[in-house]
């Protein structure tokens, strides 16, 4: 019994000496926190405004037809492309003119000019599109609003009817 008590005292002394001497066994585990943020590069168009019924008698100057919201969280930036369906449908080489076309009589289009975010939209003659490079632009979470505006001269020689074009805004991350 005395031996048993002695063994317990020796073990306790050794354990105390080991702990005080820094020879204790340490148990540790790392927790690695990791997650990701999805890339966001979008353009959305809010409400649009019709050109109205005065195209034949009055021109329009920077008439705001839509507000687009651009969002991006990719640090390399993004590109916005503005294109006209009517210009893209024209023969290659002459796709640089924005036209409102009367579906009944396409021979008398109304020529117009666009601005997007205050930048003159100069369509490329081979594509009917214009690209704006937003290099390193990061603007999430709320995004940034850009106005799409058109200007026309009074279409006094145009035939009666409804004149249309479809403008497409597309975005791609760099």
C-alpha positions as CSV (number, residue, x, y, z in Angstrom):
1,X,0.0,0.0,0.0
2,X,2.9,2.2,0.8
3,X,4.4,1.4,-2.6
4,X,1.2,2.3,-4.3
5,X,1.1,5.7,-2.5
6,X,4.8,6.3,-3.4
7,X,4.1,5.5,-7.1
8,X,1.2,8.0,-7.1
9,X,3.4,10.7,-5.5
10,X,6.2,10.1,-8.1
11,X,3.7,10.3,-11.0
12,X,2.2,13.5,-9.6
13,X,5.7,15.0,-9.1
14,X,6.8,14.0,-12.6
15,X,3.6,15.4,-14.1
16,X,4.0,18.7,-12.2
17,X,7.6,19.0,-13.2
18,X,6.8,18.3,-16.8
19,X,4.1,20.9,-16.8
20,X,6.2,23.5,-15.1
21,X,9.2,22.7,-17.3
22,X,7.2,23.3,-20.5
23,X,7.2,19.7,-21.6
24,X,3.4,19.4,-21.5
25,X,1.6,18.0,-24.5
26,X,-0.4,20.6,-26.4
27,X,-3.4,19.7,-28.4
28,X,-4.5,22.2,-31.0
29,X,-6.6,22.3,-34.1
30,X,-6.9,24.9,-36.8
31,X,-10.3,26.0,-38.1
32,X,-9.9,27.4,-41.6
33,X,-12.5,29.9,-42.6
34,X,-13.0,30.1,-46.3
35,X,-15.8,31.4,-48.6
36,X,-16.3,33.1,-51.9
37,X,-18.1,36.0,-53.4
38,X,-19.8,35.4,-56.7
39,X,-19.0,37.7,-59.6
40,X,-21.7,40.3,-60.3
41,X,-21.6,42.1,-63.6
42,X,-25.1,43.2,-64.7
43,X,-27.0,45.9,-66.5
44,X,-30.7,46.3,-65.9
45,X,-33.1,48.8,-67.5
46,X,-35.8,50.5,-65.4
47,X,-38.9,52.1,-66.8
48,X,-38.7,53.5,-70.3
49,X,-40.3,56.6,-71.8
50,X,-42.0,56.6,-75.2
51,X,-40.8,59.1,-77.8
52,X,-44.3,60.5,-78.0
53,X,-46.4,61.6,-81.0
54,X,-44.6,64.8,-81.9
55,X,-41.7,63.3,-84.0
56,X,-43.2,64.8,-87.2
57,X,-43.4,68.3,-85.8
58,X,-40.7,68.7,-83.2
59,X,-37.2,67.3,-82.7
60,X,-36.0,65.8,-79.5
61,X,-32.8,66.8,-77.7
62,X,-31.2,64.4,-75.3
63,X,-34.7,62.9,-74.5
64,X,-34.3,60.4,-71.7
65,X,-35.8,57.2,-72.8
66,X,-34.4,54.9,-70.1
67,X,-32.2,54.6,-67.1
68,X,-29.9,51.6,-66.9
69,X,-28.2,50.4,-63.7
70,X,-24.8,48.9,-64.0
71,X,-23.4,46.7,-61.3
72,X,-20.0,45.1,-61.1
73,X,-17.7,43.6,-58.4
74,X,-15.0,42.3,-60.7
75,X,-11.9,44.3,-60.2
76,X,-10.8,44.0,-63.8
77,X,-13.9,46.1,-64.8
78,X,-16.4,45.4,-67.6
79,X,-17.6,46.4,-71.0
80,X,-21.1,47.8,-71.9
81,X,-22.2,47.4,-75.5
82,X,-25.0,49.5,-76.9
83,X,-26.5,48.2,-80.1
84,X,-29.4,49.1,-82.4
85,X,-31.5,46.3,-84.0
86,X,-32.2,48.5,-87.1
87,X,-28.6,49.4,-87.6
88,X,-27.5,45.8,-87.2
89,X,-30.0,44.7,-89.8
90,X,-28.6,47.1,-92.4
91,X,-25.9,46.0,-94.9
92,X,-22.4,45.6,-93.4
93,X,-20.5,48.8,-93.7
94,X,-23.6,51.0,-93.2
95,X,-24.6,49.9,-89.7
96,X,-23.4,53.1,-88.1
97,X,-26.7,55.0,-88.5
98,X,-29.4,54.9,-85.8
99,X,-32.8,54.8,-87.5
100,X,-36.4,54.6,-86.3
101,X,-38.2,52.6,-89.0
102,X,-41.9,52.6,-89.9
103,X,-42.9,48.9,-90.2
104,X,-45.4,49.8,-93.0
105,X,-43.0,52.0,-95.0
106,X,-39.4,51.6,-94.2
107,X,-38.3,53.9,-97.0
108,X,-38.5,57.0,-94.8
109,X,-36.7,56.3,-91.6
110,X,-36.1,58.9,-88.9
111,X,-32.5,59.3,-88.1
112,X,-31.6,59.7,-84.5
113,X,-28.5,60.0,-82.3
114,X,-28.0,58.3,-78.9
115,X,-26.1,59.1,-75.7
116,X,-25.5,56.5,-73.0
117,X,-24.3,57.9,-69.7
118,X,-23.5,61.2,-71.3
119,X,-21.2,59.5,-73.9
120,X,-22.0,59.9,-77.6
121,X,-22.9,56.4,-79.0
122,X,-21.0,56.1,-82.3
123,X,-22.1,52.8,-83.8
124,X,-19.5,50.7,-85.7
125,X,-20.3,50.5,-89.4
126,X,-19.7,46.7,-89.5
127,X,-21.7,45.7,-86.3
128,X,-24.3,48.4,-85.4
129,X,-22.9,48.4,-81.9
130,X,-20.8,50.7,-79.7
131,X,-18.7,49.5,-76.7
132,X,-17.8,51.4,-73.6
133,X,-14.9,50.0,-71.6
134,X,-15.3,50.4,-67.9
135,X,-11.8,49.3,-66.9
136,X,-11.4,48.7,-63.2
137,X,-14.8,50.1,-62.4
138,X,-16.3,48.4,-59.3
139,X,-19.6,49.8,-58.3
140,X,-21.6,47.3,-56.3
141,X,-23.8,46.8,-54.3
142,X,-26.0,49.6,-55.4
143,X,-24.6,50.1,-58.9
144,X,-24.5,53.3,-60.9
145,X,-27.3,54.7,-63.0
146,X,-26.7,55.7,-66.6
147,X,-29.2,57.6,-68.8
148,X,-30.0,56.5,-72.4
149,X,-31.0,59.5,-74.3
150,X,-31.9,60.2,-78.0
151,X,-32.0,63.2,-80.2
152,X,-33.8,63.7,-83.5
153,X,-34.6,66.4,-85.9
154,X,-38.3,67.1,-86.7
155,X,-39.3,64.4,-89.1
156,X,-41.5,66.7,-91.2
157,X,-41.1,64.6,-94.4
158,X,-41.8,61.2,-92.7
159,X,-45.0,59.3,-93.4
160,X,-47.6,58.8,-90.7
161,X,-47.2,55.7,-88.5
162,X,-45.3,54.3,-85.7
163,X,-41.5,54.3,-85.9
164,X,-39.4,51.9,-83.8
165,X,-36.0,50.6,-83.1
166,X,-34.8,48.2,-80.3
167,X,-31.7,49.3,-78.3
168,X,-29.9,46.4,-76.5
169,X,-27.6,47.0,-73.6
170,X,-25.3,44.1,-72.9
171,X,-22.5,43.7,-70.4
172,X,-19.5,41.4,-70.0
173,X,-16.9,41.3,-67.3
174,X,-13.2,41.9,-68.3
